[in-house]
């Protein structure tokens, strides 16, 4: 039996017991896991030092090294995030509906766990603990597959969590990590129908594409964010500039950051020079259409270092960096059409003081979150009041937008009769 | 451009207009489509006569011929089902939640259509009209792929519906049918990401497996039903026999019919002879374990014509016919384990007067609908009060159990601010 099937089988058996546990038992498992991470931090940090050394040797770029790195402060963050999930309400067993059928059968629809979640992610050790807590909170077992660069760090965190889960009297196999090298086990996990109920990829475009194309277990796509701000003809231009700064500069590597600004022709001659100058101040590289690059040239910006002409590919690119595409559009219809063509249905924003334009944008843009006059950076489980977040779904099925605990549950209909048969 | 991509592209464009239409306009489109089917019945029946002739020539078995056949009475049924969907509430635009975020941004979560549904089904012309109405009701466009044996009938129904939709002022491309021969277009449809939002297969095991394994567009599995009745030690045996008769005999070809009866050892000697004799009366062929076949032999049943020894394969078989597998189990744990191993998570039943056994069965059996003392035949959108049903989901994501209109919708978060940015 392969590692993936062995661990998925063990996870399925564990998930049955976990689903039957009480909310208090699941809370205890999360708290004990948090405590085990807290107390086992030296082993986790040592493992991370080895991962970091290997990653540096392999020439991992600085932003990725930063994501990989664990120190005391980050472990504190992980532990406190785990404790926060422990304090969230337990969704399992909630009665979400029900009725007495015409025949007198009493129907109760209750919330139940999905079963076993396969979580495939990149070299970010903190995702390991997040996923374990959220799956425990929702009564699901999890089989994790982290990026190989973070293998030792993830293994150390999983080991600590398994210890905590056991101490709480639940099966350690509620959480496990695939450790074999290569992609084979990941592919096996994506085909473990009957054992694994859901695959959640968390990472870049190619990881997500691989899961969507290859998995026969259902997948929820998360976190691809080619987001836009459209500066409408009736925009408050000061507000637009503040929103663009926040949505692009504050944290350029996250999925709710923007990648393209669309500027209405009506305000382009007034707004574009301000935007171009601001981008130069912010250190944001511009991929501009003709009008934008002309202005950049006129303002004396350095072509190649500060700006370049945008190509078709730019409209579809998630830079995840201090780079921004800029395009002038004739009006609202073209802005919506551009967004619906190139966007990833994540978060989209219009800046306008015109109520009809705002309403049309809200109605016609096809995305999980559509904003009027606010930064796209608010798309987040915490900000939306969902508690801890397992990811941001950019698909329409099952969960859309920030996914909290409920996204990891399903329902079951319980029917109680007294011998009814169908006529 | 292939037929599938061409029709999916047209459907996507139509879906944008359909989603923006009012509920009254969608209702009108359904009613006009119903009227067009009603008035166009002679063309539809003529097309069906040609399908029937071809099918008879190809040696199609009688039950499938019956499903294919359309006459005046069946057209009446289709038309009245369409009108019933028109009278169902329109789910689009419903506010399902919302709050003012800490930053003052006002969040409203509204129900929206999925977009474009790809519906792949077998040679059942009535599914064509069902699917068109339910997708219109929920603001979705649909691309249909019916079984080739029903091609002319389906095409005639779709043509009438498109006429009706146009008359109501909505784009005819809200509904279209793939007519090319072979599987290529079906496969293209299953990979039309960005155009098609959901694939719903409706049919037998192999159709569903093909979609699950091949589709990169999300799939909802429907209608596989390997359902069980477990006759517990504390069962009312008269009730058990009535429930088994209803769940097996009333309509053996449907997915909520049962395929296996599990009999508790404690009541086997009393119940099995009654069950075996009853099956002989009902004309139900038995696939029995050793105890069951011994009794059949003792009762003088005809081996090969009335019963046969069950093999491992029987436990996993959906007969869809007057055949029943029977197995004696030592107790509740083994019954649950058998069901969770071989079942398709559709509908499962325990017959018992023992409340602890009932509660354990309800909690631990992993299925969309779990029954105590009632026939599994009640698992149905109409019976559950959901109105018309697009199928019965046997997966856990997005929709579980009978799927009404809500299963064809998703939500979108609208956020209205006054320039808020994230700190």
HADDOCK unambig.tbl for C-alpha pairs under 7 A between the chains (distance, minus, plus):
assign (segid A and resid 101 and name CA) (segid B and resid 383 and name CA) 6.87 0.50 0.50
assign (segid A and resid 101 and name CA) (segid B and resid 384 and name CA) 6.60 0.50 0.50
assign (segid A and resid 114 and name CA) (segid B and resid 396 and name CA) 6.44 0.50 0.50
assign (segid A and resid 212 and name CA) (segid B and resid 216 and name CA) 5.81 0.50 0.50
assign (segid A and resid 213 and name CA) (segid B and resid 216 and name CA) 5.15 0.50 0.50
assign (segid A and resid 216 and name CA) (segid B and resid 212 and name CA) 5.81 0.50 0.50
assign (segid A and resid 216 and name CA) (segid B and resid 213 and name CA) 5.16 0.50 0.50
assign (segid A and resid 239 and name CA) (segid B and resid 419 and name CA) 5.71 0.50 0.50
assign (segid A and resid 243 and name CA) (segid B and resid 419 and name CA) 6.81 0.50 0.50
assign (segid A and resid 243 and name CA) (segid B and resid 421 and name CA) 6.01 0.50 0.50
assign (segid A and resid 246 and name CA) (segid B and resid 421 and name CA) 6.00 0.50 0.50
assign (segid A and resid 246 and name CA) (segid B and resid 422 and name CA) 6.76 0.50 0.50
assign (segid A and resid 362 and name CA) (segid B and resid 414 and name CA) 6.46 0.50 0.50
assign (segid A and resid 367 and name CA) (segid B and resid 412 and name CA) 6.78 0.50 0.50
assign (segid A and resid 368 and name CA) (segid B and resid 412 and name CA) 5.02 0.50 0.50
assign (segid A and resid 368 and name CA) (segid B and resid 413 and name CA) 5.96 0.50 0.50
assign (segid A and resid 369 and name CA) (segid B and resid 412 and name CA) 6.05 0.50 0.50
assign (segid A and resid 369 and name CA) (segid B and resid 413 and name CA) 4.60 0.50 0.50
assign (segid A and resid 369 and name CA) (segid B and resid 414 and name CA) 5.91 0.50 0.50
assign (segid A and resid 370 and name CA) (segid B and resid 413 and name CA) 6.28 0.50 0.50
assign (segid A and resid 370 and name CA) (segid B and resid 414 and name CA) 5.07 0.50 0.50
assign (segid A and resid 370 and name CA) (segid B and resid 415 and name CA) 6.03 0.50 0.50
assign (segid A and resid 371 and name CA) (segid B and resid 414 and name CA) 6.15 0.50 0.50
assign (segid A and resid 371 and name CA) (segid B and resid 415 and name CA) 4.67 0.50 0.50
assign (segid A and resid 371 and name CA) (segid B and resid 416 and name CA) 5.88 0.50 0.50
assign (segid A and resid 372 and name CA) (segid B and resid 415 and name CA) 6.25 0.50 0.50
assign (segid A and resid 372 and name CA) (segid B and resid 416 and name CA) 4.87 0.50 0.50
assign (segid A and resid 372 and name CA) (segid B and resid 417 and name CA) 5.93 0.50 0.50
assign (segid A and resid 373 and name CA) (segid B and resid 416 and name CA) 6.52 0.50 0.50
assign (segid A and resid 373 and name CA) (segid B and resid 417 and name CA) 5.02 0.50 0.50
assign (segid A and resid 373 and name CA) (segid B and resid 418 and name CA) 5.38 0.50 0.50
assign (segid A and resid 373 and name CA) (segid B and resid 419 and name CA) 4.86 0.50 0.50
assign (segid A and resid 374 and name CA) (segid B and resid 417 and name CA) 5.11 0.50 0.50
assign (segid A and resid 374 and name CA) (segid B and resid 418 and name CA) 6.49 0.50 0.50
assign (segid A and resid 374 and name CA) (segid B and resid 419 and name CA) 4.87 0.50 0.50
assign (segid A and resid 374 and name CA) (segid B and resid 420 and name CA) 4.77 0.50 0.50
assign (segid A and resid 374 and name CA) (segid B and resid 421 and name CA) 6.10 0.50 0.50
assign (segid A and resid 375 and name CA) (segid B and resid 420 and name CA) 6.30 0.50 0.50
assign (segid A and resid 375 and name CA) (segid B and resid 421 and name CA) 5.09 0.50 0.50
assign (segid A and resid 375 and name CA) (segid B and resid 422 and name CA) 6.88 0.50 0.50
assign (segid A and resid 377 and name CA) (segid B and resid 422 and name CA) 6.30 0.50 0.50
assign (segid A and resid 378 and name CA) (segid B and resid 422 and name CA) 6.51 0.50 0.50
assign (segid A and resid 383 and name CA) (segid B and resid 101 and name CA) 6.86 0.50 0.50
assign (segid A and resid 384 and name CA) (segid B and resid 101 and name CA) 6.59 0.50 0.50
assign (segid A and resid 396 and name CA) (segid B and resid 114 and name CA) 6.44 0.50 0.50
assign (segid A and resid 396 and name CA) (segid B and resid 410 and name CA) 5.82 0.50 0.50
assign (segid A and resid 397 and name CA) (segid B and resid 398 and name CA) 5.65 0.50 0.50
assign (segid A and resid 397 and name CA) (segid B and resid 410 and name CA) 6.67 0.50 0.50
assign (segid A and resid 398 and name CA) (segid B and resid 397 and name CA) 5.63 0.50 0.50
assign (segid A and resid 398 and name CA) (segid B and resid 398 and name CA) 3.66 0.50 0.50
assign (segid A and resid 400 and name CA) (segid B and resid 411 and name CA) 6.82 0.50 0.50
assign (segid A and resid 410 and name CA) (segid B and resid 396 and name CA) 5.82 0.50 0.50
assign (segid A and resid 410 and name CA) (segid B and resid 397 and name CA) 6.68 0.50 0.50
assign (segid A and resid 411 and name CA) (segid B and resid 400 and name CA) 6.84 0.50 0.50
assign (segid A and resid 412 and name CA) (segid B and resid 367 and name CA) 6.78 0.50 0.50
assign (segid A and resid 412 and name CA) (segid B and resid 368 and name CA) 5.03 0.50 0.50
assign (segid A and resid 412 and name CA) (segid B and resid 369 and name CA) 6.06 0.50 0.50
assign (segid A and resid 413 and name CA) (segid B and resid 368 and name CA) 5.97 0.50 0.50
assign (segid A and resid 413 and name CA) (segid B and resid 369 and name CA) 4.61 0.50 0.50
assign (segid A and resid 413 and name CA) (segid B and resid 370 and name CA) 6.26 0.50 0.50
assign (segid A and resid 414 and name CA) (segid B and resid 362 and name CA) 6.46 0.50 0.50
assign (segid A and resid 414 and name CA) (segid B and resid 369 and name CA) 5.92 0.50 0.50
assign (segid A and resid 414 and name CA) (segid B and resid 370 and name CA) 5.07 0.50 0.50
assign (segid A and resid 414 and name CA) (segid B and resid 371 and name CA) 6.15 0.50 0.50
assign (segid A and resid 415 and name CA) (segid B and resid 370 and name CA) 6.02 0.50 0.50
assign (segid A and resid 415 and name CA) (segid B and resid 371 and name CA) 4.65 0.50 0.50
assign (segid A and resid 415 and name CA) (segid B and resid 372 and name CA) 6.23 0.50 0.50
assign (segid A and resid 416 and name CA) (segid B and resid 371 and name CA) 5.89 0.50 0.50
assign (segid A and resid 416 and name CA) (segid B and resid 372 and name CA) 4.87 0.50 0.50
assign (segid A and resid 416 and name CA) (segid B and resid 373 and name CA) 6.52 0.50 0.50
assign (segid A and resid 417 and name CA) (segid B and resid 372 and name CA) 5.92 0.50 0.50
assign (segid A and resid 417 and name CA) (segid B and resid 373 and name CA) 5.01 0.50 0.50
assign (segid A and resid 417 and name CA) (segid B and resid 374 and name CA) 5.11 0.50 0.50
assign (segid A and resid 418 and name CA) (segid B and resid 373 and name CA) 5.37 0.50 0.50
assign (segid A and resid 418 and name CA) (segid B and resid 374 and name CA) 6.50 0.50 0.50
assign (segid A and resid 419 and name CA) (segid B and resid 239 and name CA) 5.73 0.50 0.50
assign (segid A and resid 419 and name CA) (segid B and resid 243 and name CA) 6.80 0.50 0.50
assign (segid A and resid 419 and name CA) (segid B and resid 373 and name CA) 4.84 0.50 0.50
assign (segid A and resid 419 and name CA) (segid B and resid 374 and name CA) 4.87 0.50 0.50
assign (segid A and resid 420 and name CA) (segid B and resid 374 and name CA) 4.77 0.50 0.50
assign (segid A and resid 420 and name CA) (segid B and resid 375 and name CA) 6.29 0.50 0.50
assign (segid A and resid 421 and name CA) (segid B and resid 243 and name CA) 5.99 0.50 0.50
assign (segid A and resid 421 and name CA) (segid B and resid 246 and name CA) 5.99 0.50 0.50
assign (segid A and resid 421 and name CA) (segid B and resid 374 and name CA) 6.11 0.50 0.50
assign (segid A and resid 421 and name CA) (segid B and resid 375 and name CA) 5.08 0.50 0.50
assign (segid A and resid 422 and name CA) (segid B and resid 246 and name CA) 6.74 0.50 0.50
assign (segid A and resid 422 and name CA) (segid B and resid 375 and name CA) 6.87 0.50 0.50
assign (segid A and resid 422 and name CA) (segid B and resid 377 and name CA) 6.29 0.50 0.50
assign (segid A and resid 422 and name CA) (segid B and resid 378 and name CA) 6.51 0.50 0.50
